[in-house]
Amino acid sequence: MNQKAEKTRYSDEELYEFRVLIEKKLERAKEQLQFYLEQLSELADNPDAKVKGLDDGIGTVESERLTNMAGRQRRHIQHLENALIRIKNKAYGVCRVTGKLIAKERLKAVPHATLSIEAKQNRSRSN
């Protein structure tokens, strides 16, 4: 019987491919964050955007929306940077619950994933 041993980590070549993918996504994410911050700055500097009365909350709503989007983008950047650390440590792509390799397709779609589909589904069911 010829049983194939299960891989415990991705090869250095595969890790390099993931690193390139993550670095591109990280660059785009930082550009997007900069855009949100510039929009917030423009909104803050624009005297027309200041709230004029109780019925004029548009500037506040837009400011909150941009602040929320910038916060999400910061978290996304942190997740991508953490993924680069896992690549450096050769621990990238290993599910933190099952210890098995996360599918390449999943990592290409969500490169900062730390859970396999199986672990994610089990976690969703238990919540």
C-alpha positions in Angstrom: 0.0 0.0 0.0 1.4 3.4 -1.1 0.1 6.0 1.3 1.0 9.6 0.6 2.2 11.4 3.7 0.1 14.5 4.4 2.0 17.8 3.9 2.5 19.7 7.1 3.5 23.0 5.5 3.7 24.7 2.1 7.1 24.6 0.3 9.3 27.6 0.1 8.3 28.1 -3.5 4.6 28.1 -2.6 5.3 30.4 0.4 7.1 32.8 -2.1 4.0 32.8 -4.3 1.8 33.6 -1.4 4.1 36.3 -0.2 4.0 38.0 -3.6 0.2 37.8 -3.6 0.0 39.2 -0.1 2.4 42.0 -0.8 0.3 43.1 -3.8 -2.8 43.0 -1.7 -1.1 44.9 1.1 0.0 47.6 -1.3 -3.5 48.1 -2.6 -4.9 48.0 1.0 -2.5 50.8 2.1 -3.4 52.9 -1.0 -7.1 52.4 -0.1 -6.5 53.4 3.5 -4.6 56.5 2.4 -7.6 57.4 0.1 -10.0 57.1 3.1 -7.8 59.2 5.3 -7.5 61.9 2.6 -11.3 61.9 2.2 -11.6 62.3 6.0 -9.1 65.1 6.0 -10.9 66.9 3.2 -14.2 66.5 5.0 -12.7 67.9 8.2 -11.2 70.9 6.3 -14.3 71.7 4.3 -16.4 74.4 6.1 -19.5 73.3 4.1 -19.2 69.8 5.7 -19.6 71.1 9.2 -22.9 70.4 10.8 -25.1 73.5 10.4 -28.0 72.3 12.4 -29.7 69.2 13.7 -31.2 68.4 10.3 -27.9 68.4 8.6 -26.1 65.2 9.6 -24.9 64.3 6.2 -21.3 65.4 6.9 -21.3 63.4 10.2 -22.7 60.3 8.5 -20.1 60.5 5.8 -17.4 61.1 8.3 -18.5 58.0 10.4 -18.7 55.9 7.2 -15.2 56.9 6.2 -13.9 56.3 9.7 -15.4 52.9 9.8 -14.0 52.0 6.4 -10.5 53.3 7.4 -10.8 51.1 10.6 -11.7 48.0 8.6 -8.9 48.7 6.2 -6.4 49.1 9.1 -7.5 45.7 10.5 -7.2 44.2 7.0 -3.6 45.6 6.7 -2.8 44.1 10.1 -4.1 40.7 9.1 -2.0 40.8 5.8 1.1 41.8 7.8 0.5 39.0 10.2 0.2 36.6 7.3 3.7 37.8 6.1 5.1 37.0 9.5 3.6 33.5 9.3 5.2 33.1 5.9 8.6 34.2 7.3 8.1 31.7 10.2 7.0 29.0 7.7 3.8 28.6 9.6 1.6 30.1 6.9 -1.4 28.2 5.6 -1.7 25.9 8.6 -5.2 26.0 10.2 -4.9 27.2 13.8 -7.7 24.7 14.9 -7.1 21.5 12.9 -3.3 21.9 12.3 -3.9 20.8 8.6 -3.0 22.8 5.6 -5.6 25.4 4.4 -6.6 24.8 0.8 -4.6 26.9 -1.7 -7.8 28.1 -3.3 -9.0 29.5 0.0 -5.6 31.2 0.7 -5.7 32.7 -2.8 -9.1 34.2 -2.1 -8.5 35.1 1.5 -4.7 35.2 1.9 -4.8 36.1 5.6 -7.0 33.1 6.5 -6.0 31.2 9.6 -8.8 28.7 9.6 -9.6 25.9 7.1 -13.1 25.8 5.6 -13.8 22.8 7.9 -12.8 24.7 11.0 -14.6 27.8 9.9 -17.8 25.8 9.3 -17.5 24.1 12.7 -17.0 27.4 14.4 -20.1 28.9 12.7 -22.2 25.9 13.7 -21.2 26.2 17.3 -22.0 29.9 17.5 
